[in-house]
Amino acid sequence: MPDVLTRAYAERLLLLESLKRSLEEEVAELLKNVPHVDRISFRVKGPESFLKKALDPENQPPYSEPLLEIEDQVAGRILVFFLSDIQAIVERLRTMFTLIERSRRRPARDEEFGYESEHLICLIPPHVKPPEWFTRADLPTTIELQVRTIFMHAYAEPQHDLAYKTAADLPSETRRELSWIAASAWGADQAYERVRRGREQGKTQPPIQEVP
């Protein structure tokens, strides 16, 4: 089973790469006049990562047809400056994509700090699919899009690179260090949002008249 899946996935990589390039161009065009967009990037899931997800025993229910069902074989990420930019980006994306699912990934309890991001599962628009896509019946119908702030990303990417997807088996001191980093990123986002709102409110107020 693993060998069959690996070969089948490797065989479709060129098609997925073509889709990725089309999506990157289309989303960049869609968002080119939207303020506060820092970065737009798309990636194709690597074969090892695909196989690991397809065979993960924690999947409930397990994938019966992973080549069709795994939603992030192609995925995109949009980084924005401020928390309030996330909703504006989601609304603009909805003009191009049919949204199937939306979820805000965040710690379960208010007193915890950790990974945060807006996750969207969207249907792949027909006009971005390469021609060969329409000749096959074993390709995914959806992509994943993530929208997050620069500070959310600044926490998530190094943490992911360190392979700390779960803190369950980490030493207590390491868990506290990661929580402190996450809390700092969260606090920076909140502070920037307050500064932004204060600046915008100040712009709408009449100028102070000096007393002669």
C-alpha positions in Angstrom: 0.0 0.0 0.0 2.7 2.6 0.9 4.7 1.9 -2.3 1.5 2.1 -4.5 0.5 5.4 -2.9 4.0 6.8 -3.2 4.2 6.0 -7.0 0.7 7.3 -7.7 1.4 10.6 -5.9 4.8 11.0 -7.6 3.2 10.5 -10.9 0.8 13.5 -10.4 3.4 16.0 -9.1 3.8 17.8 -12.4 0.1 18.4 -12.6 0.0 19.7 -9.0 3.0 22.0 -9.7 1.1 23.4 -12.7 -1.9 24.0 -10.6 0.2 25.7 -7.9 1.7 28.1 -10.4 -1.8 29.0 -11.8 -3.2 29.6 -8.3 -0.2 31.7 -7.2 -0.7 34.0 -10.2 -4.4 34.2 -9.9 -4.4 35.0 -6.1 -1.6 37.5 -6.5 -3.7 39.3 -9.1 -6.9 39.1 -7.0 -5.1 40.7 -4.0 -2.8 43.1 -5.7 -4.7 46.2 -4.6 -5.6 44.9 -1.1 -3.5 46.8 1.5 -1.3 45.2 4.1 -0.5 41.9 2.2 3.0 40.9 3.1 3.4 37.6 1.1 1.5 35.1 -1.0 2.9 31.7 -1.5 1.7 28.3 -2.6 3.3 24.8 -2.2 2.8 21.3 -3.4 2.8 18.7 -0.6 5.9 16.5 -0.8 5.6 12.7 -1.3 6.9 11.9 2.2 4.5 14.4 3.8 1.6 13.1 1.7 2.3 9.4 2.6 2.6 10.3 6.3 -0.7 12.1 6.3 -2.4 9.3 4.3 -1.3 6.6 6.7 -1.5 8.5 10.0 -3.3 6.2 12.5 -4.8 9.3 14.2 -7.0 10.1 11.2 -10.6 9.4 12.3 -12.1 8.2 10.1 -9.1 7.0 8.1 -8.7 8.0 4.5 -10.3 5.5 2.1 -9.1 7.3 -1.0 -6.2 9.6 0.1 -5.4 10.6 -3.5 -8.8 12.2 -3.7 -9.5 13.1 -0.1 -6.4 14.8 1.2 -7.3 18.5 0.8 -3.9 20.2 1.0 -2.0 18.5 -1.8 -1.8 22.1 -3.0 -2.0 24.8 -0.4 -1.5 28.5 -0.2 -0.6 31.0 2.5 -1.3 34.7 2.7 0.5 36.8 5.3 -1.0 40.1 6.4 0.1 42.9 8.7 -2.8 43.2 11.1 -5.4 41.0 12.7 -8.3 42.9 11.2 -6.8 42.3 7.7 -7.6 38.6 8.0 -11.4 39.1 7.4 -10.8 41.5 4.5 -8.6 38.9 2.8 -11.1 36.1 3.4 -13.9 38.2 1.9 -11.8 38.9 -1.2 -10.9 35.2 -1.6 -14.6 34.3 -1.5 -15.0 36.2 -4.8 -12.8 33.7 -6.5 -13.3 30.5 -4.5 -16.2 28.5 -3.2 -15.6 28.1 0.5 -16.3 24.6 1.8 -15.0 24.9 5.3 -13.5 27.7 7.5 -11.9 27.2 10.9 -9.8 29.4 13.2 -7.0 27.3 14.6 -6.1 28.4 18.1 -5.5 27.0 21.6 -8.5 25.4 23.2 -8.3 27.4 26.4 -8.0 31.2 26.8 -5.1 30.9 29.2 -3.0 28.9 26.7 -0.9 30.3 23.8 0.2 28.4 20.7 -0.4 28.0 17.0 -3.0 30.3 15.4 -4.1 30.6 11.8 -7.2 31.0 9.7 -7.8 27.8 7.6 -10.0 27.7 4.5 -10.9 24.6 2.4 -11.9 25.8 -1.0 -13.1 24.2 -4.3 -10.5 24.5 -7.1 -11.9 26.9 -9.7 -12.1 25.2 -13.1 -10.2 28.1 -14.9 -7.0 27.5 -12.9 -6.8 23.7 -13.6 -4.3 22.6 -16.3 -6.0 20.9 -19.3 -4.8 17.4 -18.3 -6.7 17.8 -15.0 -10.0 17.2 -16.8 -9.0 13.9 -18.3 -8.6 12.2 -14.8 -10.9 11.2 -12.0 -8.3 10.6 -9.3 -7.3 14.2 -8.5 -8.4 16.4 -5.5 -11.3 18.8 -5.8 -10.1 21.2 -3.1 -7.1 23.2 -1.8 -6.3 24.6 1.6 -5.6 28.3 2.1 -4.2 29.8 5.3 -4.5 33.4 6.2 -2.4 34.6 9.1 -0.5 37.7 10.4 3.3 38.0 10.2 3.5 37.4 14.0 1.4 34.2 13.8 3.7 33.1 11.0 6.8 34.1 13.0 5.8 31.6 15.7 4.4 28.8 13.6 7.2 28.3 11.1 10.2 27.9 13.5 8.0 25.8 15.7 7.1 23.6 12.8 10.8 23.4 11.7 11.7 22.2 15.2 9.1 19.4 14.8 7.2 20.6 17.8 3.7 19.9 16.5 2.7 18.6 19.9 4.0 19.5 23.3 2.8 16.4 25.1 6.2 14.7 25.3 8.4 17.8 25.7 10.2 18.8 28.9 8.4 21.3 31.0 11.0 24.0 30.5 10.7 23.6 26.7 6.9 23.8 26.8 7.2 27.0 28.9 9.7 28.5 26.4 7.3 27.8 23.4 4.4 29.2 25.3 6.3 32.4 26.0 7.2 32.8 22.3 3.6 32.2 21.3 2.3 34.7 24.0 4.8 37.3 22.7 3.6 36.9 19.1 -0.1 37.1 20.3 0.7 40.2 22.3 2.5 41.9 19.4 -0.5 41.3 17.2 -2.9 42.8 19.8 -0.6 45.8 20.3 -0.3 46.5 16.6 -4.0 46.3 16.2 -4.5 48.8 19.0 -2.0 51.2 17.5 -3.6 50.9 14.0 -7.1 51.6 15.4 -5.9 54.5 17.4 -4.2 56.0 14.4 -7.3 55.6 12.2 -9.6 57.1 14.9 -7.2 60.0 15.2 -7.5 60.7 11.5 -11.2 61.1 11.8 -11.1 63.6 14.7 -11.0 67.3 13.9 -7.6 68.9 14.5 -7.1 70.6 17.8 -7.4 74.4 17.5 -4.6 76.2 19.3 -5.7 78.8 21.8 -4.3 82.3 20.8 
